[in-house]
Amino acid sequence: MIEQEVQKCVFMNDYKTKNYYKYFCVLCFSLFIGCLVFQMHVSNSTALKGKDFQELFSIKETLQKEIAYLKFEESTLSSLTYVEQQAYEKGFIEMQDSLLSIQDPALASR
């Protein structure tokens, strides 16, 4: 009789430990699935952002090339030789007479 009680008690403890192991396994499995889903979500959002970054980087490169071209064009168009050439083409002539000299400021105060 005592032997049956001891076996019953051992069986109950074994049953409880099996239940703990079951709960622990279910908890670990659900935690693994949760981590897997989270990792997939993070990688997917990062991949989408990477695609956007690539598009923006290509747009940035295009704009930088355009800015460099415009700076070059601006430097050639604002050079004195170009301005003189355009002035001659438009009919301007080189000035022969000197400008009137500005009088002494002391005379202006009178």
VOLO-932792 format. One record per atom (N, C-alpha, C): chain; y, x, z; residue in three letters. Coordinates in Angstrom, 2 decimals. Layout:
BEGIN
[atom 'A', [Y, X, Z], 'ALA']
...
END
This chain:
BEGIN
[atom 'A', [-1.18, 0.82, 0.00], 'MET']
[atom 'A', [0.00, 0.00, 0.00], 'MET']
[atom 'A', [1.26, 0.87, 0.00], 'MET']
[atom 'A', [1.29, 1.86, 0.85], 'ILE']
[atom 'A', [2.44, 2.75, 0.89], 'ILE']
[atom 'A', [2.52, 3.52, -0.42], 'ILE']
[atom 'A', [1.36, 3.84, -0.92], 'GLU']
[atom 'A', [1.32, 4.56, -2.18], 'GLU']
[atom 'A', [1.92, 3.70, -3.31], 'GLU']
[atom 'A', [1.64, 2.41, -3.26], 'GLN']
[atom 'A', [2.21, 1.51, -4.27], 'GLN']
[atom 'A', [3.72, 1.39, -4.11], 'GLN']
[atom 'A', [4.19, 1.37, -2.88], 'GLU']
[atom 'A', [5.63, 1.31, -2.62], 'GLU']
[atom 'A', [6.32, 2.58, -3.11], 'GLU']
[atom 'A', [5.68, 3.72, -2.88], 'VAL']
[atom 'A', [6.25, 4.99, -3.32], 'VAL']
[atom 'A', [6.29, 5.04, -4.84], 'VAL']
[atom 'A', [5.21, 4.57, -5.48], 'GLN']
[atom 'A', [5.19, 4.54, -6.95], 'GLN']
[atom 'A', [6.25, 3.58, -7.49], 'GLN']
[atom 'A', [6.40, 2.46, -6.79], 'LYS']
[atom 'A', [7.41, 1.48, -7.19], 'LYS']
[atom 'A', [8.82, 2.07, -7.05], 'LYS']
[atom 'A', [9.03, 2.79, -5.94], 'CYS']
[atom 'A', [10.32, 3.41, -5.69], 'CYS']
[atom 'A', [10.59, 4.51, -6.73], 'CYS']
[atom 'A', [9.58, 5.30, -7.05], 'VAL']
[atom 'A', [9.72, 6.35, -8.06], 'VAL']
[atom 'A', [9.97, 5.71, -9.42], 'VAL']
[atom 'A', [9.26, 4.62, -9.70], 'PHE']
[atom 'A', [9.45, 3.91, -10.97], 'PHE']
[atom 'A', [10.87, 3.36, -11.06], 'PHE']
[atom 'A', [11.40, 2.83, -9.95], 'MET']
[atom 'A', [12.76, 2.27, -9.96], 'MET']
[atom 'A', [13.78, 3.39, -10.18], 'MET']
[atom 'A', [13.57, 4.53, -9.51], 'ASN']
[atom 'A', [14.48, 5.67, -9.71], 'ASN']
[atom 'A', [14.39, 6.16, -11.14], 'ASN']
[atom 'A', [13.18, 6.23, -11.68], 'ASP']
[atom 'A', [13.00, 6.65, -13.06], 'ASP']
[atom 'A', [13.65, 5.66, -14.02], 'ASP']
[atom 'A', [13.54, 4.38, -13.70], 'TYR']
[atom 'A', [14.16, 3.33, -14.51], 'TYR']
[atom 'A', [15.69, 3.46, -14.47], 'TYR']
[atom 'A', [16.24, 3.71, -13.28], 'LYS']
[atom 'A', [17.69, 3.87, -13.14], 'LYS']
[atom 'A', [18.18, 5.10, -13.92], 'LYS']
[atom 'A', [17.43, 6.20, -13.82], 'THR']
[atom 'A', [17.85, 7.39, -14.56], 'THR']
[atom 'A', [17.76, 7.15, -16.05], 'THR']
[atom 'A', [16.76, 6.42, -16.50], 'LYS']
[atom 'A', [16.67, 6.10, -17.92], 'LYS']
[atom 'A', [17.86, 5.26, -18.36], 'LYS']
[atom 'A', [18.27, 4.32, -17.51], 'ASN']
[atom 'A', [19.44, 3.50, -17.82], 'ASN']
[atom 'A', [20.71, 4.37, -17.88], 'ASN']
[atom 'A', [20.84, 5.31, -16.94], 'TYR']
[atom 'A', [21.99, 6.21, -16.97], 'TYR']
[atom 'A', [21.99, 7.04, -18.24], 'TYR']
[atom 'A', [20.83, 7.53, -18.62], 'TYR']
[atom 'A', [20.74, 8.31, -19.85], 'TYR']
[atom 'A', [21.08, 7.45, -21.07], 'TYR']
[atom 'A', [20.64, 6.20, -21.05], 'LYS']
[atom 'A', [20.97, 5.30, -22.16], 'LYS']
[atom 'A', [22.48, 5.08, -22.25], 'LYS']
[atom 'A', [23.10, 4.80, -21.11], 'TYR']
[atom 'A', [24.54, 4.58, -21.10], 'TYR']
[atom 'A', [25.29, 5.85, -21.52], 'TYR']
[atom 'A', [24.80, 6.99, -21.04], 'PHE']
[atom 'A', [25.43, 8.25, -21.40], 'PHE']
[atom 'A', [25.29, 8.52, -22.89], 'PHE']
[atom 'A', [24.13, 8.26, -23.46], 'CYS']
[atom 'A', [23.92, 8.45, -24.90], 'CYS']
[atom 'A', [24.80, 7.50, -25.71], 'CYS']
[atom 'A', [24.90, 6.24, -25.29], 'VAL']
[atom 'A', [25.75, 5.27, -25.98], 'VAL']
[atom 'A', [27.21, 5.71, -25.89], 'VAL']
[atom 'A', [27.62, 6.17, -24.72], 'LEU']
[atom 'A', [28.99, 6.63, -24.54], 'LEU']
[atom 'A', [29.28, 7.84, -25.43], 'LEU']
[atom 'A', [28.37, 8.80, -25.46], 'CYS']
[atom 'A', [28.56, 9.99, -26.31], 'CYS']
[atom 'A', [28.58, 9.61, -27.79], 'CYS']
[atom 'A', [27.71, 8.73, -28.19], 'PHE']
[atom 'A', [27.67, 8.31, -29.59], 'PHE']
[atom 'A', [28.96, 7.58, -29.99], 'PHE']
[atom 'A', [29.42, 6.68, -29.12], 'SER']
[atom 'A', [30.66, 5.96, -29.43], 'SER']
[atom 'A', [31.86, 6.91, -29.44], 'SER']
[atom 'A', [31.85, 7.90, -28.54], 'LEU']
[atom 'A', [32.91, 8.90, -28.52], 'LEU']
[atom 'A', [32.88, 9.74, -29.80], 'LEU']
[atom 'A', [31.69, 10.10, -30.25], 'PHE']
[atom 'A', [31.53, 10.85, -31.50], 'PHE']
[atom 'A', [32.06, 10.05, -32.68], 'PHE']
[atom 'A', [31.69, 8.78, -32.77], 'ILE']
[atom 'A', [32.15, 7.92, -33.86], 'ILE']
[atom 'A', [33.68, 7.77, -33.81], 'ILE']
[atom 'A', [34.23, 7.60, -32.61], 'GLY']
[atom 'A', [35.68, 7.49, -32.46], 'GLY']
[atom 'A', [36.40, 8.74, -32.92], 'GLY']
[atom 'A', [35.87, 9.90, -32.53], 'CYS']
[atom 'A', [36.47, 11.17, -32.96], 'CYS']
[atom 'A', [36.36, 11.34, -34.47], 'CYS']
[atom 'A', [35.24, 10.93, -35.03], 'LEU']
[atom 'A', [35.04, 11.04, -36.47], 'LEU']
[atom 'A', [36.05, 10.17, -37.23], 'LEU']
[atom 'A', [36.23, 8.94, -36.76], 'VAL']
[atom 'A', [37.19, 8.04, -37.41], 'VAL']
[atom 'A', [38.61, 8.59, -37.27], 'VAL']
[atom 'A', [38.95, 9.11, -36.10], 'PHE']
[atom 'A', [40.28, 9.70, -35.88], 'PHE']
[atom 'A', [40.49, 10.89, -36.80], 'PHE']
[atom 'A', [39.49, 11.75, -36.91], 'GLN']
[atom 'A', [39.60, 12.93, -37.78], 'GLN']
[atom 'A', [39.78, 12.51, -39.24], 'GLN']
[atom 'A', [39.07, 11.49, -39.69], 'MET']
[atom 'A', [39.22, 11.01, -41.06], 'MET']
[atom 'A', [40.62, 10.46, -41.29], 'MET']
[atom 'A', [41.14, 9.74, -40.31], 'HIS']
[atom 'A', [42.49, 9.19, -40.42], 'HIS']
[atom 'A', [43.53, 10.31, -40.52], 'HIS']
[atom 'A', [43.41, 11.33, -39.67], 'VAL']
[atom 'A', [44.37, 12.43, -39.67], 'VAL']
[atom 'A', [44.29, 13.20, -40.99], 'VAL']
[atom 'A', [43.05, 13.50, -41.46], 'SER']
[atom 'A', [42.94, 14.24, -42.72], 'SER']
[atom 'A', [43.46, 13.43, -43.90], 'SER']
[atom 'A', [43.23, 12.14, -43.90], 'ASN']
[atom 'A', [43.71, 11.30, -45.00], 'ASN']
[atom 'A', [45.24, 11.27, -45.03], 'ASN']
[atom 'A', [45.85, 11.10, -43.88], 'SER']
[atom 'A', [47.32, 11.05, -43.85], 'SER']
[atom 'A', [47.91, 12.41, -44.20], 'SER']
[atom 'A', [47.25, 13.49, -43.79], 'THR']
[atom 'A', [47.73, 14.83, -44.14], 'THR']
[atom 'A', [47.59, 15.07, -45.64], 'THR']
[atom 'A', [46.51, 14.62, -46.23], 'ALA']
[atom 'A', [46.32, 14.80, -47.67], 'ALA']
[atom 'A', [47.38, 14.04, -48.45], 'ALA']
[atom 'A', [47.71, 12.84, -48.01], 'LEU']
[atom 'A', [48.75, 12.07, -48.70], 'LEU']
[atom 'A', [50.10, 12.74, -48.57], 'LEU']
[atom 'A', [50.39, 13.28, -47.38], 'LYS']
[atom 'A', [51.66, 13.98, -47.20], 'LYS']
[atom 'A', [51.70, 15.24, -48.03], 'LYS']
[atom 'A', [50.58, 15.92, -48.15], 'GLY']
[atom 'A', [50.51, 17.13, -48.98], 'GLY']
[atom 'A', [50.83, 16.82, -50.43], 'GLY']
[atom 'A', [50.33, 15.68, -50.91], 'LYS']
[atom 'A', [50.63, 15.28, -52.29], 'LYS']
[atom 'A', [52.12, 15.01, -52.46], 'LYS']
[atom 'A', [52.72, 14.35, -51.48], 'ASP']
[atom 'A', [54.17, 14.10, -51.53], 'ASP']
[atom 'A', [54.94, 15.42, -51.49], 'ASP']
[atom 'A', [54.48, 16.37, -50.66], 'PHE']
[atom 'A', [55.15, 17.66, -50.57], 'PHE']
[atom 'A', [55.08, 18.40, -51.90], 'PHE']
[atom 'A', [53.97, 18.30, -52.59], 'GLN']
[atom 'A', [53.84, 18.97, -53.89], 'GLN']
[atom 'A', [54.81, 18.37, -54.91], 'GLN']
[atom 'A', [54.93, 17.05, -54.91], 'GLU']
[atom 'A', [55.87, 16.40, -55.82], 'GLU']
[atom 'A', [57.31, 16.81, -55.49], 'GLU']
[atom 'A', [57.65, 16.81, -54.20], 'LEU']
[atom 'A', [59.00, 17.19, -53.81], 'LEU']
[atom 'A', [59.27, 18.66, -54.11], 'LEU']
[atom 'A', [58.27, 19.51, -53.96], 'PHE']
[atom 'A', [58.44, 20.93, -54.25], 'PHE']
[atom 'A', [58.69, 21.15, -55.74], 'PHE']
[atom 'A', [57.97, 20.40, -56.59], 'SER']
[atom 'A', [58.20, 20.54, -58.03], 'SER']
[atom 'A', [59.58, 20.03, -58.41], 'SER']
[atom 'A', [60.03, 18.96, -57.79], 'ILE']
[atom 'A', [61.38, 18.45, -58.05], 'ILE']
[atom 'A', [62.42, 19.48, -57.59], 'ILE']
[atom 'A', [62.17, 20.10, -56.43], 'LYS']
[atom 'A', [63.09, 21.12, -55.91], 'LYS']
[atom 'A', [63.18, 22.30, -56.87], 'LYS']
[atom 'A', [62.04, 22.75, -57.40], 'GLU']
[atom 'A', [62.06, 23.86, -58.35], 'GLU']
[atom 'A', [62.84, 23.49, -59.61], 'GLU']
[atom 'A', [62.65, 22.28, -60.10], 'THR']
[atom 'A', [63.38, 21.83, -61.29], 'THR']
[atom 'A', [64.88, 21.83, -61.03], 'THR']
[atom 'A', [65.28, 21.32, -59.87], 'LEU']
[atom 'A', [66.70, 21.28, -59.54], 'LEU']
[atom 'A', [67.28, 22.68, -59.36], 'LEU']
[atom 'A', [66.51, 23.59, -58.77], 'GLN']
[atom 'A', [67.00, 24.96, -58.61], 'GLN']
[atom 'A', [67.19, 25.64, -59.97], 'GLN']
[atom 'A', [66.28, 25.39, -60.91], 'LYS']
[atom 'A', [66.44, 25.95, -62.26], 'LYS']
[atom 'A', [67.68, 25.37, -62.93], 'LYS']
[atom 'A', [67.89, 24.07, -62.75], 'GLU']
[atom 'A', [69.06, 23.43, -63.35], 'GLU']
[atom 'A', [70.35, 23.97, -62.73], 'GLU']
[atom 'A', [70.35, 24.19, -61.43], 'ILE']
[atom 'A', [71.53, 24.74, -60.76], 'ILE']
[atom 'A', [71.81, 26.16, -61.27], 'ILE']
[atom 'A', [70.75, 26.97, -61.42], 'ALA']
[atom 'A', [70.93, 28.33, -61.92], 'ALA']
[atom 'A', [71.50, 28.31, -63.34], 'ALA']
[atom 'A', [70.99, 27.40, -64.17], 'TYR']
[atom 'A', [71.51, 27.30, -65.54], 'TYR']
[atom 'A', [72.98, 26.88, -65.53], 'TYR']
[atom 'A', [73.32, 25.90, -64.68], 'LEU']
[atom 'A', [74.70, 25.43, -64.63], 'LEU']
[atom 'A', [75.63, 26.52, -64.09], 'LEU']
[atom 'A', [75.18, 27.32, -63.13], 'LYS']
[atom 'A', [76.01, 28.43, -62.64], 'LYS']
[atom 'A', [76.25, 29.45, -63.75], 'LYS']
[atom 'A', [75.20, 29.73, -64.52], 'PHE']
[atom 'A', [75.36, 30.67, -65.64], 'PHE']
[atom 'A', [76.35, 30.11, -66.66], 'PHE']
[atom 'A', [76.19, 28.85, -67.00], 'GLU']
[atom 'A', [77.09, 28.22, -67.98], 'GLU']
[atom 'A', [78.52, 28.21, -67.45], 'GLU']
[atom 'A', [78.69, 27.93, -66.17], 'GLU']
[atom 'A', [80.02, 27.90, -65.57], 'GLU']
[atom 'A', [80.65, 29.29, -65.61], 'GLU']
[atom 'A', [79.85, 30.31, -65.36], 'SER']
[atom 'A', [80.40, 31.68, -65.38], 'SER']
[atom 'A', [80.81, 32.09, -66.79], 'SER']
[atom 'A', [80.04, 31.67, -67.80], 'THR']
[atom 'A', [80.43, 32.02, -69.17], 'THR']
[atom 'A', [81.64, 31.21, -69.62], 'THR']
[atom 'A', [81.71, 29.95, -69.23], 'LEU']
[atom 'A', [82.84, 29.12, -69.65], 'LEU']
[atom 'A', [84.13, 29.48, -68.93], 'LEU']
[atom 'A', [84.05, 30.06, -67.77], 'SER']
[atom 'A', [85.28, 30.39, -67.04], 'SER']
[atom 'A', [85.71, 31.83, -67.23], 'SER']
[atom 'A', [85.01, 32.57, -68.07], 'SER']
[atom 'A', [85.42, 33.96, -68.31], 'SER']
[atom 'A', [86.72, 33.98, -69.11], 'SER']
[atom 'A', [87.52, 35.03, -68.91], 'LEU']
[atom 'A', [88.82, 35.12, -69.56], 'LEU']
[atom 'A', [88.69, 35.23, -71.07], 'LEU']
[atom 'A', [87.66, 35.92, -71.54], 'THR']
[atom 'A', [87.50, 36.06, -73.00], 'THR']
[atom 'A', [87.22, 34.70, -73.62], 'THR']
[atom 'A', [86.41, 33.89, -72.97], 'TYR']
[atom 'A', [86.11, 32.55, -73.51], 'TYR']
[atom 'A', [87.37, 31.69, -73.49], 'TYR']
[atom 'A', [88.13, 31.77, -72.40], 'VAL']
[atom 'A', [89.35, 30.96, -72.30], 'VAL']
[atom 'A', [90.34, 31.37, -73.37], 'VAL']
[atom 'A', [90.50, 32.69, -73.60], 'GLU']
[atom 'A', [91.41, 33.15, -74.65], 'GLU']
[atom 'A', [90.95, 32.70, -76.03], 'GLU']
[atom 'A', [89.66, 32.78, -76.25], 'GLN']
[atom 'A', [89.11, 32.37, -77.54], 'GLN']
[atom 'A', [89.36, 30.89, -77.78], 'GLN']
[atom 'A', [89.14, 30.07, -76.79], 'GLN']
[atom 'A', [89.39, 28.64, -76.92], 'GLN']
[atom 'A', [90.87, 28.35, -77.13], 'GLN']
[atom 'A', [91.72, 29.11, -76.44], 'ALA']
[atom 'A', [93.17, 28.91, -76.61], 'ALA']
[atom 'A', [93.59, 29.24, -78.04], 'ALA']
[atom 'A', [93.08, 30.32, -78.60], 'TYR']
[atom 'A', [93.41, 30.66, -79.99], 'TYR']
[atom 'A', [92.88, 29.60, -80.94], 'TYR']
[atom 'A', [91.70, 29.07, -80.69], 'GLU']
[atom 'A', [91.14, 28.03, -81.56], 'GLU']
[atom 'A', [91.96, 26.75, -81.49], 'GLU']
[atom 'A', [92.57, 26.49, -80.37], 'LYS']
[atom 'A', [93.36, 25.27, -80.22], 'LYS']
[atom 'A', [94.80, 25.47, -80.70], 'LYS']
[atom 'A', [95.15, 26.67, -81.13], 'GLY']
[atom 'A', [96.47, 26.87, -81.70], 'GLY']
[atom 'A', [97.47, 27.53, -80.78], 'GLY']
[atom 'A', [97.05, 27.94, -79.62], 'PHE']
[atom 'A', [97.98, 28.64, -78.74], 'PHE']
[atom 'A', [98.22, 30.04, -79.30], 'PHE']
[atom 'A', [99.43, 30.53, -79.07], 'ILE']
[atom 'A', [99.74, 31.89, -79.52], 'ILE']
[atom 'A', [100.10, 32.74, -78.31], 'ILE']
[atom 'A', [99.96, 34.04, -78.48], 'GLU']
[atom 'A', [100.26, 34.93, -77.38], 'GLU']
[atom 'A', [101.76, 34.94, -77.15], 'GLU']
[atom 'A', [102.17, 34.98, -75.91], 'MET']
[atom 'A', [103.57, 34.90, -75.54], 'MET']
[atom 'A', [104.25, 36.24, -75.85], 'MET']
[atom 'A', [105.40, 36.15, -76.51], 'GLN']
[atom 'A', [106.14, 37.36, -76.88], 'GLN']
[atom 'A', [107.27, 37.65, -75.89], 'GLN']
[atom 'A', [107.98, 36.60, -75.52], 'ASP']
[atom 'A', [109.12, 36.77, -74.60], 'ASP']
[atom 'A', [108.63, 36.73, -73.17], 'ASP']
[atom 'A', [109.36, 37.41, -72.33], 'SER']
[atom 'A', [108.99, 37.38, -70.90], 'SER']
[atom 'A', [109.56, 36.11, -70.27], 'SER']
[atom 'A', [109.00, 35.73, -69.16], 'LEU']
[atom 'A', [109.48, 34.56, -68.44], 'LEU']
[atom 'A', [110.80, 34.89, -67.77], 'LEU']
[atom 'A', [111.57, 33.84, -67.48], 'LEU']
[atom 'A', [112.82, 34.06, -66.74], 'LEU']
[atom 'A', [112.46, 34.55, -65.36], 'LEU']
[atom 'A', [113.17, 35.55, -64.93], 'SER']
[atom 'A', [112.88, 36.08, -63.59], 'SER']
[atom 'A', [113.45, 35.13, -62.54], 'SER']
[atom 'A', [112.80, 35.06, -61.46], 'ILE']
[atom 'A', [113.25, 34.20, -60.36], 'ILE']
[atom 'A', [114.39, 34.91, -59.66], 'ILE']
[atom 'A', [115.44, 34.16, -59.39], 'GLN']
[atom 'A', [116.60, 34.75, -58.77], 'GLN']
[atom 'A', [116.33, 35.01, -57.30], 'GLN']
[atom 'A', [117.21, 35.77, -56.73], 'ASP']
[atom 'A', [117.12, 36.15, -55.32], 'ASP']
[atom 'A', [117.16, 34.89, -54.44], 'ASP']
[atom 'A', [116.25, 34.74, -53.49], 'PRO']
[atom 'A', [116.25, 33.55, -52.64], 'PRO']
[atom 'A', [117.52, 33.37, -51.84], 'PRO']
[atom 'A', [118.26, 34.41, -51.62], 'ALA']
[atom 'A', [119.52, 34.29, -50.87], 'ALA']
[atom 'A', [120.50, 33.43, -51.63], 'ALA']
[atom 'A', [120.45, 33.45, -52.95], 'LEU']
[atom 'A', [121.34, 32.62, -53.74], 'LEU']
[atom 'A', [120.97, 31.14, -53.62], 'LEU']
[atom 'A', [119.72, 30.86, -53.42], 'ALA']
[atom 'A', [119.29, 29.48, -53.34], 'ALA']
[atom 'A', [119.75, 28.83, -52.04], 'ALA']
[atom 'A', [120.01, 29.63, -51.01], 'SER']
[atom 'A', [120.39, 29.05, -49.74], 'SER']
[atom 'A', [121.86, 28.68, -49.66], 'SER']
[atom 'A', [122.65, 29.09, -50.64], 'ARG']
[atom 'A', [124.08, 28.78, -50.61], 'ARG']
[atom 'A', [124.37, 27.41, -51.06], 'ARG']
END
